[in-house]
Each structure stands twice: as C-alpha cells, then as structure tokens.
Amino acid sequence: MKKHRVNTTISQEHYEILKESAKEYGTQQKVLEHALDNLKKDSTDKLSPQLELWMRIGKEIRNTIIFVQKDLGTLLFETIDFHRFQEYIQRGAPVKFGVEWYYNKPLEQCTLPEIVKYIMVLLDIQGGADTISCTENDELYQINYTHNMKINTSRVIKIMIESLLESYGAKYETDYSQRNVFFKIYK
C-alpha cells in the first residue's frame, strides 16, 4: 500500500487528544487513520428515524419520559381513568409537543406528510405493536396499528393520535377494536 506524507498544524487541544489517543492506538498515524475511517463510516451510516429519535430523547428529554415493561403497560392501561387521561392529553398536549420537538418548529408549520411520519415513528418507538403499517393513495393515508395488549391500549392510542390530528386540523376517521387501531387521514 502506497503511503502519503501529511504535514499540518492542529490546535493544542487537538494535539493533546492525538497524543493521548496514540497511547491507545500505538502511533499518531494509526489514530488519524482510525479517525478518518470513522468519519467516513459516520457519513454513510444513516440512523433510522426511530433510532435518531431515541438518540435525541436520550440527550434532550430523558427526564420527562419513563419506560415500562409491556406487561406493566397493559396492566396500567387496564386500570386507566380515561376521563383523567383525556383531560391530561388535552391540557398537556404531549403529542403536539412531541411533533414540535421532533421537527423543531410549531405544529402549524408542519406538513401533513410530516405529521404522518411522526405518528409512525411514535407508534414504533413506544413499543407494544405487533405491526404498524401506513399506505397512501391520492386521497388519504391509512395507518394500521395491531397489538395484543387489550382494548384499553387501542383506546389510549386512539385518544393520543386523535389529539394530534385535531390540533393540526386534519380530517380523519378512526376505528378500533381489541387488537387494532385504524386511522384514515385525509389529504
């Protein structure tokens, strides 16, 4: 393999990092080559929207969210006070906040495709789904969410997504059952 000489200057801070890293990698050359390999890898490796969201949650809002096991979630949903839950969703607008945080702009500036994409990401990252699908035609988006967490889970999903769609002003239809929630969101 042909080698090339590189002559450059770097800041004192970066020089200290280079010296420290050379202890681990053996030489300054190996440190630079490793850094360049990682830089190339990072530019080609794209995170899925879900992984990107998890990374942002971990950095920015991890203190506002708690995670529970699926069976505990099912138990909590079985005993939920829907009147209080609906009041909380309307008063606190957590799903609207989620969209605005995700896109870093007011809900009113979001497009319908962005809203649909966020719904899909939200349904995926919150867990519990057996399947999530979205189809699109000239008139509407249809989202199908299936799970095995009982009827109250369907009701919770319905309330949350409908609150977002109402806040956005979208025209939609919802149907739900023991294991499914269906949304038709009109363009």
N, C-alpha and C positions, 0 to 999 in steps of 0.2 A: 504494500500500500504506500502510495506516494505521500510524503509529509510536506506541510507548508508552514513556513515561519510566520507568526503573527506578532507584530510589535504594536503595543498600545499603552495608554495610561488609564488608570482607574482611580477612583476616589480612595481615600484612606479607609473609609468604612468597608468598601468592597474588597480592598486588599486584605483587610483583617479576615473577612469571610473566606477569601480564597486561601489564605494561609491555614486557617482552621480546617477548612474542608480538605486541604491537601494532606492533612494528618490521616484523615479517613480514607481518601482515595489513592494516596501514595505520591502523586505528583500534581502540580498545578495544571499540567496538560490534561490529565485524566479528569480533573474537576471541571475544566472548561468543556471538554468533550461530553461529559455526563450532563452538564447544564444545557448544552446545545441540543443533545438528544431529547431531553425532557421538554425543552422549549418547542421543538418540532412536534413531539408527541402531543403536547397540550393544545397546539394549534389545530391538530387534525382530530383529536378526540372531542366529540361534542356530547355534552350531557343531554339526556332526555329532559323534557320539560319537568317531569316528576322529580328526577334527581337534582335538577337545578333548583327546584322549589325546596326540596329537603335541605340543600346546602344553604339557601338563603334563610330558611326557618332556623337552622342551627346557629347562624350568625346573628340574625336580626331580631327574631321574636320568640325565641325558645322559652322565654319566661311567661308567655301568655298562653301556651298550649301544653296540655298534658296528654299522654298517650296511655291507653288502657288495652288490656288483652281483649280479644274478640268476644270471649265468653262473658267477661265482665261488662263489655259494651252492650251485649244482648240483655244481660240482667238489668242494667241501668235503663235501657230502653223499654223493658217490660214494665217497669215501675214509674215511668216518667209522668210528670204532671204536664199534660200537653197545653193546658191554658197558660201556665207559667213559662213553658218553653217557647210558645208562640209569642208571648209578651217580650221575652228576652230577645228573640230573633228580631222582632220589630223595633224594639228600643235600642238594642246594641248594634244592630246591623252588622254582625260579624262576617257574613258572606260578602257584603258590599265592601267592607274594609279589606277583606282578602283580595278582591279583584283590584282595588285601588293600590294596595301594597304590591301585588304581583306585577302590575303594569306600570306602577309609579306615575299614575295620572288619575284624575277624577273619573268616576264611573261614566259620567255624561260624555267624556271624550273617547270612551272605548267603542269599538265596533262590535256588531253582533257576532261576527266570527271569533273575536277575542273573548267575548262572554262565553260562547260555546266551548272554546278551547279551555278556558279556566274551569268551567263546570266539569269537563272531562278529567282535567288534572286533579281537581279537588276530589272527585269521586274515587279516583285511583289512589291518591295518597292517603286518604282517610282509612283505607282498608275495609275489609269485610265483604267486598264484592266478589262474586263468583265470575261474572262477566260484566263488561262495560263496553257498549258499542255506540257509535254515532254514524248515522247515514245522512246524506244530504241530497236534496233534489232542488229543482228550481223554486219550489215554494217554501220548503221548511228544512229544519234539522230535526232528526228524530234520535233521541238518546234513550237507550235501553239499559237499565241497571238491574242485574239479578243478584240475589244473595240468599243465604239460608239463616238469616238472623231474626225471623218472625215479622209479623205485621207492623209492629211499632217502629221498627227500623225503616220500613217503607214510608211510614207517616213522617218520621223525622227528616228523611231525605227529601220528601215532597215539600215539607214546610221550608226547609233551608233553601232549596233551589228556587221555589216559587218566590221567596222573599227577594232574591236577587233579580229574578226576571221582572217582578213588579217594580222594584226600584229602578231598573233600567228602562221600563216602559215597553217591554217586549210583549207581543201577543203569543200566547201559548195555551196548550192543553196538557193536563196531567191525568194519568190513570195509574193506579197502584193496586197491588194485591199482596198476599202473604210473602211472596218471594221476588216481586218485580216492581219497578217504578219506570213508567214510560213518560217521556216529555216530547211533545211536538212544539217546536219553537219556530214560529212563522217569520219569514223574511220580510 
